[in-house]
Amino acid sequence: MLTTSYGMGELIKAALDAGCRDFILAVGGSATNDGGTGMLQALGMRFVDIHGDDIMAVGGNLGLIAQIDDRHWDSRIRHARFMLASDVQNPWLGDNGATYVFGPQKGATDEQLITLEQNMTHWVDCVEQKTGLLLRDRPGAGAAGGIGGAFLAFFPIEIQRGIDVVIGHTRFREFLVEADLVITGEGRIDHQTLSGKTPLGIAQEAKRAGVPAVALAGSLGKGIEALYPHGLSAMLSMVNRPMSLQEAMLNAESLLEQAAEQLIRTMIIFHKERVSDED
């Protein structure tokens, strides 16, 4: 209700001030549900209410917007190149949209979710009226609290899966040629991983190369069986005994190390048995 993407707008402005004109915008998790209004505000866009007063751009206030004033919008943006790197395919609105899918992860209550969705709907209506673009159902618009939609509406933007950008820059496919096993991971692996998160992209690349992939996660949730056909051979939780979330996060490094060691030890056993059978 109160958090803002204003800081991302400040970062873009600082980069523009430094002479940058070629951007990769990594859009994934955020603590916001402001539809990107904070980011836009930092770059010169104004949002005013029916009285003509400026509105603080946060999720709880989007329903108050009566006008989008872009007279002071940073003109350098239209001359720059922006690539949106995002693995999220969720739309701006609806049951699979920014609010209802990601809002609960950020602490929104059931009552707040209703308000936030109503506010986001009003904001999307304002954007579509301003730009003439129909973006409410556009895949990726719901990324990072709806900031994806703001980029689609007001930036000269190209969209790529975030994992594809990373794979290209790290030469991941080259390393796969001689790999025996790929290990990936995520804080929590569940049905949302299928929405285009990193482990899914890694597993898909590994599958194309014929290399098995295993994921280590802080926890495993519902729907993980849907990931098997995409290349994840197994998913293992790092938590090795009953413990609180705080304890698990505090000891994440050692838990990850122990889980990885057990995984590799198991792999070595089967490798030795296979070599012995071949002999």
N, C-alpha and C positions, 0 to 999 in steps of 0.2 A: 504493500500500500504506500510505503514511504521512500523506497529506494529508487535510485535514478541511474540512467546510463550516461549521465553528463560527463563523467570522466573519460569515456571513450571518445566523445566529441572533442574534449580537450587534447587528447593524444593526437587525433587527426589534425587538429588545428596546429599543434606544435610541429608536427611533421611537415605540414604545408608551409609554415613559417621558415622551416629549415631547408626548404627547396625541394622536398620530396613530391613526386608526382605519380609514382607507381606504387600502389598499395596492395598488400595482401591482408585482408581483414579476417582474423580468426574468430569465428562466431560459434560459440558452443554454450557452455553453462554460464549462468549469470545469477545474481541475486535480485534481479529486477523483473518487473512486469509492466513497464511503462511504454511498450510499443515503440521504443527508440526515440521518444520525444525528448528525453534529457540530452541525448547525443545531438539531436537536431538543434536543440536550444543552444548548446555550446557553440554551434557553428553559425549562429545568427538568426535562427528562425524564432519567431515569437508566437505564443499561443495566448489568446485573450478570451475573456469570458464575455457575457452579454453586456457588461458594463464597460468593456474596453480595457479592463485591467489585466495585467500579465498574470499568468497561472504558473505555479511551480509544477514542472513537468514530472509527475510521479503517477504511478498506477491508480492511486486513489483519487486523482483529480481529473483524469481524462474525460470524464463525463461533463466537465464544466466548460470544455473548449467550445467556443462559438465561432472562432475564426482562426485560420492559419495565415500568419503574416510573414511572407518570405522576402520582403523588400531588402532586408539586410543579410540574406543568405550568402554565405561565402562563395563568391563568384569563381574562385580558383578550382572548386570541385568539378565544374563542368569540363575543365581542361586537364583533369587528372584521370588516371586509369585505376579502377578499383576491382580487385578480384575478391569475391566473397567465398571464403573457405569454410564450408559448413557441412556437417554430416546429418543435420536434422532436416527431415522432410515434412514436418508438421505444418499445417496451415496456420493462419493468423487466428482463426476463430473456430468454435465448435468443440465437441467432445474430445477431438484429437488435436486441438489447437494449443496455443501458447499457455493460456491460463489453466485449463483443466488438466493438462498433462504435466506441466512443469511447476505450476503454482504450489501444489501440495508439497513438492520437494523443497520449496523455499519457505515453508511454514504457514502458508495460507490456510485459514480455517474454511469450513464449508460455507459459512456466511460470506466471508471475504471473497471466496471464489465467485460467488454469484455477482457481487458488486464489481469485481475486477473484470469479469467477462462482459458485463453490461457497459462498463467504461471503455473497454477495448473495442467493443462493437461500435460505440459512438465515435471513437477515434478513427477506426477504419472507415466509417461512413464519411467522416470529414476529409480523410485522405483521398478517397475515391471521388468525392465531389470536387476537391481541389485539383487533382491530377487527371481525372478521367480514366484512371487505371483501375481495373477490377482485380484486387489482390487478395481478398479475404480467403479464398480457397487455394491460393498459389502455394505449392510445396516449398517449404523453407522459410516462408514469411513468419512462422511462429518461433523461429530460432531465437534463443537468448532473450526470452521475455517479449518477443515480437519485434526485436530490433531488425530482424531479417526483412520484415515488411517495409520498415522505414528506409532501408538501403535500396530495396527494389523500387520504391516510389520516388526517391529524390536524388539518387546517385546514378552516374553512368556505370553500371555494374555488370560484371560477368560472374556467374556462379559455378563453382566446382566443389565436389565433395572434399571436405577437409583432408580426409585420409589420402585422396589422390594427390593433393598438393604435397603432403608430407612424403608419400611414397616416391614422388618424382624427385624431390629435393634430396632425399637420403639414398637414392639409387637402390631402393629396397629390392626391386626385381632382379638386379644383378647379384645381390647376395643370396637370393633364393636358389640360384642355379646350383650351388654346392651345399645347400642346407639339408640337414637330416630332420630337423624339428624347428618349428616356429613357436615361440612362447610370447603370448600377448597378455593383456590384463585390463582390469577396470575395477573401480571401487565396488560396484554392485552390478552383476550381470543378471539381467532378467529380460522380459519381453520387450522393454524399451531399447535394448541393444540392437534389436532389429530395425530401429528407426534410422540406422545409418551410422552408429557409433563406431569408434576406432576398431574394437575387436572384430566386428563384422567385416570391415574392409580388409583388415589384415588376413583374416581367415579366408576370404574370397580370393585374395591374391595367392595365398599359399595353396589353396585347392587347385587353382589354374596351373600352378607349377608342380603339382603332385606331391607336395610336402605336407605332412600332418601338422596341425596347429592345436595347441593347448592353451587355455586361458587360466590365469591365476587371478582370483578376485577376493575382495574383502568379504563378500557374501554372495550367495546365489538366491535368486528369487524365482517367481513363477514364470513359466513359459520358456525356460532355457532349452527345452527339447526342440524347439523350433529352429535353433541355431545349428543343429547337427548337419542338416543338408547343405548349409552354407560353408562348411569346411572346418568347423570347430569339432575336433575329435573328442575332446574332454574339457570339462570346466571344474576347477578345484577351488575350494574355499581356503583361504589362508588361516582362518580361525581354527585353532587346533584343540580348543577346549571351551567350556562355557565361560563367557566373559562379557563385560559391558561394552557398549560402543566406545566409550571413552578409553577404556583399557586397550581395546583393539586398535584404535587410532594412535594411541601413545606408543604402542609397541609394533606399529606397522612394519618398520624396517626389519626387525628380527623375525617377525612372523612371515614376511615375504621371503626372507633368506631361507628359513627352515622349509617352507613349502617348495621353493625352487630346488633345494637340495634333494628332497624326497622324490620330486619329479624326475630329476636327472638320475638319481640312483636307480629308480625303476626302469628308466630307459636303458641304462647300462646293463642291467640284468637281462632284459630281453634281447639286447644287442649281442651279448655274449652267448646266449642260448642259440640265437640265429646263426652266429658264426660257427658254433660247435656243431649244429645240425648240418651246415653246409660242408664242414670237414668230414 
